[in-house]
Amino acid sequence: MIAKDIATAPPAPRLDAAAAADWLGLSKSTLDKMRCEGRGPRYLRVGKRCFYRPADLDAYLEAAVVETADSRALPR
């Protein structure tokens, strides 16, 4: 039953490196360099191509948030 649900589920959205770099506010070459160095957001490798899931890009950005004394005093 679960396998059937997976087979009929729509594919998860994925972005190529140029679109992912735009999402993050980086240049494509910076994102490519980060990937080669083992840094940056998680990605999918399909053959020779790399793709990024929007959820992984958002998680990467959320992990980069820096808390300051002023921001900790703000209600969430």
Phi, psi and omega in degrees: 000317180294319180299323179293320179297320179294320182293330182264352180290143177293149180295146178293142179295145178217150184243146173282177185298322181295316180291322179294319178298318177298318179302319183274349183079028179244166171278157179299321181294325177294316178296319177300316180295317179300318180297316179296329180274359180079022179246177176090188183286161175298152179213166177252138175248120178240103187065237178263356184264150178244139178228157180234138175270137179306322179297323178291323178293318178295320179296321178297316179294319180296323179290341182271358180293132179253123178276134176245169179301321179291321182288332178289336181280344181282142175288149180258000000 
